[in-house]
Amino acid sequence: MTIQQIYKLAIELGIESDFRSKEEIKKHLERNKNKYDKFSKTEKELYDIEKLTNPYLDSRISFDNGIRNIKRVLTGIDIDSAELMIAKYLTNHNPKKPIDLAIAHHPIGKGLASLSEVMSLQADVLAQYGVPINVAEGVLKPRINEVSRGVNSINHFKTVDAAKLLNMGLINIHTPADNLVANFVERKIKKSNPRYVEDVLKILLKIPEYKEAVKKGFGPRLFTGSKDNRAGKIALTELTGGTEGSPKIYEKMAQAGIGTIIGMHQSEEHRKEAESAHINVVIAGHISSDSIGMNLFLDKLEKRGIEIIPCSGLIRISRN
């Protein structure tokens, strides 16, 4: 496989696992195309044309070094200059089995600069759980703007520049992997139909990555509510969609009949708001959840004969 083919596969898997329908995603891309067609020549030159084909702008090819047959990849939750140097070290010490590509989960380069672009996904997911779309969008928009301003000052291309100097291919797969884990966990929850919050936690602990996270000290835990509480309507609103949404959404979620949410991580401000709304919050775990999403993607590469070298916190569990 080439880097382009690996990246295309990730986007396709993200679309297949998206809580939105393929038709909804298609409409989103068509809307971008209609806007682009009306731009002036100067505006088109500055436009990010990936918006026309990629619904997950936080996932990008940062550097394609032209390798046509990827056989071995170094992959982790965060890839920085240090991980790229590890890839180069492993290649130098075993030139017959070089690292052909580094795959990060968390956004880097233009993907990081575009992180806020994927957060509108959260509004669509909330709408599916009963929050009116106008309310979801209205509450979420200030938070999207906040995230956009927050990432603005970051040195986005530090790692990308290192990859170019080392001639190491570099991509990141963020929201597609998050869609994979959200879809995966939702299927587990629906199959078991848990009655109590304690049952939700037990279901999560049957998943190998979460079980391993417990052994390492950061497994699933209850942030608000009680294990003895009835779970009610369970919403997976905080496993995908870029990053943490608005703390003001929990009151609206309660009004929509949501009793329990499952998320990756949660700030103290968000936790307090959820507690005030009497919503049970089960935090499955950040790095462990990221690992599930990445593993589901990496398994597809492994089936195609690509060797996976995990690093940077990735809890590698193969389901092949």
N, C-alpha and C positions, 0 to 999 in steps of 0.2 A: 504493500500500500504506500501511496505517497502521502505527504503531509496534508495536501488538499483533500484527499480521499478520507483520511482519518477525521479531519475537521468536518467534512460534509456528513459523515456518518454520525458524529456527535450531534449536529444540528437536527438531523432526521430523527434520532432517538429522542431528542428533547421535544420535538413536535408530537411524536407518537405518545409521549407520556404527559404532555401538557394537559392541565385541567380544562383548558379552553378547547373548543372544537377546532378541527383543521379549517373549517369554514371561517371561524372567527379570526384565526391567525391570518388566513388569506386576505380577509377584508382589511386587517391592520396593515399588511404589506401593500395592498392596492391603494390604500389611503396615502401612504408615503409616496407611492409612485405618482399619484395624481397631483400631489403637492410639488413634487420634483419637476413634473412636466410644465408647470406654470412658472418655474423659476427663470430668471435671466441667465445669460451665459456665465456671468461672474458668480452668481449664486450657485450654479451647478458645479463650478470648479471647486468651490469650497465645501460642497455637500458631501456628507459621508454616504457614499453610494451603497455601502453594505446594508443600510436601512431598507433597501429595496428588496433584499433577498433573505436577510437574517433577522429573525424576530428576537434574537438574544444577543444584543450588542455588547454585553459584558463578557462575551466569549469570542476570542479572536485568534487568528494566526499572527503572532507577533514577528516571527522571522522564519522564512522558508529558505533553507540553505540548498534546496534543489535536489536532495537525496530522493531517488526514485523508488527505492525498495526499503522501507523501514522494517528493520528486524528486531530492534531492541530499544526500549524507551525507559527513561528515568522519569518517574512520576510521583508527585506529592501534593499535599494540600496547598502549600506555598512554595513557589520556586523563586529563589533570589540568586544573586551572584554566587553565593556559597554552593548551592545545589548545582549550578552550572559548572563550577570548578570541580565538584565531585564527579559529574558526568565526564568531564575532560580527563580527570585523574583515572577513572575506571577504563576509559578508552585507551589512554597511554600505556596502562599496565596490562591491557589485554587487547592489542590492536586487531586481533582476529575476530573479536566480538565487541565492536565499538557501540557506544551509545549513539543512536541516530537522531534522537528527538527527546526533548524535555517537555513534559505535559504538566502544567499547573492546574489546580482547581480554581483558586481565588484569582480574581482579575488582575491583570498587569497591562501596562502600556495603554493603548486606546480602549481596551476592555474596561480598565479601571476608570478611565476618564468618562466612560459611558455607563457606569454602574446604575445611575438613577433612571436610565432609559428603560430598564426592564421592570421597574417597580409598579407600573400600571397593571401588570399581571395580577398583583394582589387585589386590586379592585374587582377584577373579573372573578377571581376565586371567592371573594367575600360575597359577591352577588349570587353565586351558586349556592351559598349557605344561607341565603335569605336576607342579606343586607341590601337594601335598594342601591342600585348602581350609582345613582346621583349622590347618595349619602357617602358611599364608599369612596368615590372619586373626590368629593368635596373634602373629606377628612384626610385623605391620603396626599392630596396635591401639595400642601405646605411641607409635608415631610419629604416628598420627592425633591422639592426645591432646596430643602435643607441639606439633603445628601449630595445634591449636585454642587452646592457651594462648598460642602465639606471636603469633597475629593478634588476640588479645583486647585488647591495649593500643593498637592502631592507631586513628588518627582516621578511621574508616571512611567517614564521610559528608561529608568536606571537599569532595570534588569534586562530590558530589551537591548539596550546598547551593549551590555556585557555579552549577551547571546551572539550578537553580530561580530564582536571582536573575537569570540571563541569559535565562530562559525558553527554554532550549535542551534539546530532548529528548535523553535519555541512556540507553543500554543497554550491557551488556557480554555478550559471547559467549565463554566460556572453554572448558569441557569439550566442548561440541558441536564447536567448531573443532578441539580437540585430537583428538577422535575421528575427524574427517575426515582429518587429516594422518596419523594412525596407520594408518587403513584404507588410505589412498592409498599410503603407503610399503610397507606389508605386501604389497599387490598387486604393486608393482614388484619386491620381493624374491622373492616366490614365482614370478613369471613368469620371472625370470632364473636362479633357483636357484644362487646363487653358491657356489663351492667353497672359496675362500680369503677371508680378511678383506679383502685388497686388492680383491677383486672387489666386496665390499659397498660399499666407498668409491667405486669407479668407478660403481656404479649410482646412488648418491646424487648424484654430481657431474653426472649427466645431467639432474637435475631443476633447472629454471631458477632457482628461489629459492636453492638451495644453491650453484649455480654463481656467481650474483651475490654471495652471501655470501663466497665465496673471494676475489673481486675486492676486497671491502671489508675483508678481513682476518679474517673469523670463520667460515670454512667448515667442513665436516665434518672431523673429525680423530680419530685413534686415541688413546684415553686409556690403555688397558692392552692387553697382548698384542702381537702382531707381525703385520704385513701378510702375512707368509708362513705364518701359522698357518691351519689349516683352520677354517672358520667353524663347522662342526657345526650343531646346532640353533640357529636364529636366533630370538630373542624380541624383540618390540617391547613390552616391559613398561614402558618409561619415556618414552613419548611422550604418554600421557594418564593421567588419574587425579588431577588437582589439582596436586600438587607432588611433590617427591622423596620416595620411600618410605623404608623402613627400611634402614640399612646392614647389618643382620644377615641380609638376605634372600639374599645372593649365595651363601652356602654351600648353602642350600636349593635354589637355582636350579641349581647345579652338580650336586647330587644328583639333580635331575630331568632331567639330561642336556642342559642348556642350555650351549652353547659360546660364543655371541656375543649380546650385547644391543645394541640401538640405542636411544639416548636423546636427549633434548633438551639436557640439561645434567647435571653431576654434581659434587658437592662432593668435596674431597680425602679426607674420611673414607670416603665411599662408594667412591671410586676404589681406595683401599688395600684395602678389604674385597673388592672384585671381583677385584683382582690376586691376593690371597691364595687366592681360590677358583679361580684360573686361568681366569677368564672374560674373553674379549675384549670390550672396551667401545668401541663406535663412537659418538661423540657427533656427531649430525647438525648440531646447532646450535640454540640457543634461539630467537632472534628470527626466524631463517630458517624454522624449523619452524612457529613460530606464524604466520608469514606464509603458508605453504602452506595451513594450516587455514583461516585467515581468507579467503584468496583463493578457496578452493573454495566458501565460503559467499557471499562478495561477488559471485562470478560469477552466482549465482542471482538476486541483486538486480539486477545489471546487465542480465540477460536480461529483467527486468520493467521496464526503462526507467529505472532509478535510476542517477544519475551518482555515481561513486565518487571521492572526493578523499582520497588516502592521506596520512598523516602519521605522526609518532611512531615511526619505525623500520620501518613496514610496507613490505616489498618487494612492491610490487603487480605481480603478473603475472596477466593475464587469459587464461583458457583458452577464452573465447568465440570 
